């Protein structure tokens, strides 16, 4: 279930806000059944919400010019961290994303 939660975040590349809605739907369905899914869901959603905030800030900074670079770095970080999280979930470990604000505890 942890792998499915992390993998569902790739829906954001197809559906607007899918990177938040995909993991949210899976997490809400499975959080009571599996503690590992609950832990993975919280970690993933915290990261995706934090990333959304960082993207919004970068879009504002795009008017200055530096925001375009930050958007590229954030997109690359999203892909790399999500792949690492999927690999860790296959090993049975919940991945702690970097630069994450803890909204869900």
Contact map, one row per residue, 1 for C-alpha under 8 A:
111110000000000000000000000001000101100000000000000000000000000000000000000000000000000000000000000000000
111111000000000000000000000000000001100110000000000000000000000000000000000000000000010011000100000000000
111111100000000000000000000000000000000000000000000000000000000000000000000000000000111011000000000000000
111111110000000000000010010000000000000000000000000000000000000000000000000000000000000000000000000000000
111111111000000000000111011000000000100110010000000000000000000000000000000000000000000000000000000000000
011111111100000000000010000000000000000110010000000000000000000000000000000000000100110000000000000000000
001111111100000000000010000000000000000000000000000000000000000000000000000000000100010000000000000000000
000111111110000000100110010000000000000000000000000000000000000000000000000000000000000000000000000000000
000011111111000001111110000000000000000000000000000000000000000000000000000000000100000000000000000000000
000001111111110001100100000000000000000000000000000000000000000000000000000000000000000000000000000000000
000000011111111001100100000000000000000000000000000000000000000000000000000000000000000000000000000000000
000000001111111111110100000000000000000000000000000000000000000000000000000000000000000000000000000000000
000000000111111101100000000000000000000000000000000000000000000000000000000000000000000000000000000000000
000000000111111101000000000000000000000000000000000000000000000000000000000000000000000000000000000000000
000000000011111111100000000000000000000000000000000000000000000000000000000000000000000000000000000000000
000000000001111111100000000000000000000000000000000000000000000000000000000000000000000000000000000000000
000000000001001111111000000000000000000000000000000000000000000000000000000000000000000000000000000000000
000000001111111111111100000000000000000000000000000000000000000000000000000000000000000000000000000000000
000000011111101111111110000000000000000000000001000000000000000000000000000000000000000000000000000000000
000000001001000011111111000000000000000000001001100000000000000000000000000000000000000000000000000000000
000000001000000011111111100000000000000000000000000000000000000000000000000000000000000000000000000000000
000010011111000001111111110000000000000000000000000000000000000000000000000000000000000000000000000000000
000111111000000000111111111000000000000010011000000000000000000000000000000000000000000000000000000000000
000010000000000000011111111100000000000010001000000000000000000000000000000000000000000000000000000000000
000000000000000000001111111110000000000000000000000000000000000000000000000000000000000000000000000000000
000110010000000000000111111111000000000010000000000000000000000000000000000000000000000000000000000000000
000010000000000000000011111111100000110011000000000000000000000000000000000000000000000000000000000000000
000000000000000000000001111111100000000000000000000000000000000000000000000000000000000000000000000000000
000000000000000000000000111111110000000000000000000000000000000000000000000000000000000000000000000000000
100000000000000000000000011111111100110000000000000000000000000000000000000000000000000000000000000000000
000000000000000000000000001111111110110010000000000000000000000000000000000000000000000000000000000000000
000000000000000000000000000011111110010000000000000000000000000000000000000000000000000000000000000000000
000000000000000000000000000001111110000000000000000000000000000000000000000000000000000000000000000000000
100000000000000000000000000001111111110000000000000000000000000000000000000000000000000000000000000000000
000000000000000000000000000000111111111000000000000000000000000000000000000000000000000000000000000000000
110000000000000000000000000000000111111100000000000000000000000000000000000000000000000000000100000000000
110010000000000000000000001001100111111110000000000000000000000000000000000000000000000000000000000000000
000000000000000000000000001001110111111111000000000000000000000000000000000000000000000000000000000000000
000000000000000000000000000000000011111111100000000000000000000000000000000000000000000000000100000000000
010011000000000000000000000000000001111111110000000000000000000000000000000000000000000000000110000000000
010011000000000000000011011000100000111111111000000000000000000000000000000000000000000000000000000000000
000000000000000000000000001000000000011111111100000000000000000000000000000000000000000000000000000000011
000000000000000000000000000000000000001111111110000000000000000000000000000000000000000000000111100000000
000011000000000000000010000000000000000111111111000000000000000000000000000000000000000000000000100000000
000000000000000000010011000000000000000011111111100000000000000000000000000000000000000000000000000000010
000000000000000000000000000000000000000001111111110000000000000000000000000000000000000000000000000111110
000000000000000000000000000000000000000000111111111000000000000000000000000000000000000000000000111110000
000000000000000000110000000000000000000000011111111100000000000000000000000000000000000000000000000000000
000000000000000000010000000000000000000000001111111110000000000000000000000000000000000000000000000000000
000000000000000000000000000000000000000000000111111111000000000000000000000000000000000000000000001110000
000000000000000000000000000000000000000000000011111111100000000000000000010001000000000000000000000100000
000000000000000000000000000000000000000000000001111111110000000000000000000000000000000000000000000000000
000000000000000000000000000000000000000000000000111111111000000000000000000000000000000000000000000000000
000000000000000000000000000000000000000000000000011111111100000000000000010000000000000000000000000000000
000000000000000000000000000000000000000000000000001111111110000000000010010000000000000000000000000000000
000000000000000000000000000000000000000000000000000111111111000000000000000000000000000000000000000000000
000000000000000000000000000000000000000000000000000011111111100000100000000000000000000000000000000000000
000000000000000000000000000000000000000000000000000001111111110001110110000000000000000000000000000000000
000000000000000000000000000000000000000000000000000000111111111000110010000000000000000000000000000000000
000000000000000000000000000000000000000000000000000000011111111100100000000000000000000000000000000000000
000000000000000000000000000000000000000000000000000000001111111111110000000000000000000000000000000000000
000000000000000000000000000000000000000000000000000000000111111111110000000000000000000000000000000000000
000000000000000000000000000000000000000000000000000000000011111111100000000000000000000000000000000000000
000000000000000000000000000000000000000000000000000000000001111111100000000000000000000000000000000000000
000000000000000000000000000000000000000000000000000000000000111111111000000000000000000000000000000000000
000000000000000000000000000000000000000000000000000000000100111111111100000000000000000000000000000000000
000000000000000000000000000000000000000000000000000000001111111111111110000000000000000000000000000000000
000000000000000000000000000000000000000000000000000000000110110011111111000000000000000000000000000000000
000000000000000000000000000000000000000000000000000000000000000011111111100000000000000000000000000000000
000000000000000000000000000000000000000000000000000000000100000001111111110000000000000000000000000000000
000000000000000000000000000000000000000000000000000000100110000000111111111000000000000000000000000000000
000000000000000000000000000000000000000000000000000000000000000000011111111100000000000000000000000000000
000000000000000000000000000000000000000000000000000000000000000000001111111110000000000000000000000000000
000000000000000000000000000000000000000000000000001001100000000000000111111111000000000000000000000000000
000000000000000000000000000000000000000000000000000000000000000000000011111111100000000000000000000000000
000000000000000000000000000000000000000000000000000000000000000000000001111111110000000000000000000000000
000000000000000000000000000000000000000000000000000000000000000000000000111111111000000000000000000000000
000000000000000000000000000000000000000000000000001000000000000000000000011111111100000000000000000000000
000000000000000000000000000000000000000000000000000000000000000000000000001111111110000000000000000000000
000000000000000000000000000000000000000000000000000000000000000000000000000111111111000000000000000000000
000000000000000000000000000000000000000000000000000000000000000000000000000011111111100000000000100000000
000001101000000000000000000000000000000000000000000000000000000000000000000001111111110000000000000000000
000000000000000000000000000000000000000000000000000000000000000000000000000000111111111000000000000000000
000000000000000000000000000000000000000000000000000000000000000000000000000000011111111100000010000000000
001001000000000000000000000000000000000000000000000000000000000000000000000000001111111110000110100000000
011001100000000000000000000000000000000000000000000000000000000000000000000000000111111111000000000000000
001000000000000000000000000000000000000000000000000000000000000000000000000000000011111111100000000000000
000000000000000000000000000000000000000000000000000000000000000000000000000000000001111111111110000000000
011000000000000000000000000000000000000000000000000000000000000000000000000000000000111111111110000000000
011000000000000000000000000000000000000000000000000000000000000000000000000000000000011111111000000000000
000000000000000000000000000000000000000000000000000000000000000000000000000000000000001111111000000000000
000000000000000000000000000000000000000000000000000000000000000000000000000000000000000111111100000000000
000000000000000000000000000000000000000000000000000000000000000000000000000000000000000111111110000000000
010000000000000000000000000000000001001100100000000000000000000000000000000000000000100110011111000000000
000000000000000000000000000000000000000100100000000000000000000000000000000000000001100110001111100000000
000000000000000000000000000000000000000000100000000000000000000000000000000000000000000000000111110000000
000000000000000000000000000000000000000000110010000000000000000000000000000000001000100000000011111100000
000000000000000000000000000000000000000000000010000000000000000000000000000000000000000000000001111100000
000000000000000000000000000000000000000000000010010000000000000000000000000000000000000000000000111110000
000000000000000000000000000000000000000000000110011000000000000000000000000000000000000000000000111111000
000000000000000000000000000000000000000000000110010000000000000000000000000000000000000000000000001111100
000000000000000000000000000000000000000000000100000000000000000000000000000000000000000000000000000111111
000000000000000000000000000000000000000000000100000000000000000000000000000000000000000000000000000011111
000000000000000000000000000000000000000001001100000000000000000000000000000000000000000000000000000001111
000000000000000000000000000000000000000001000000000000000000000000000000000000000000000000000000000001111
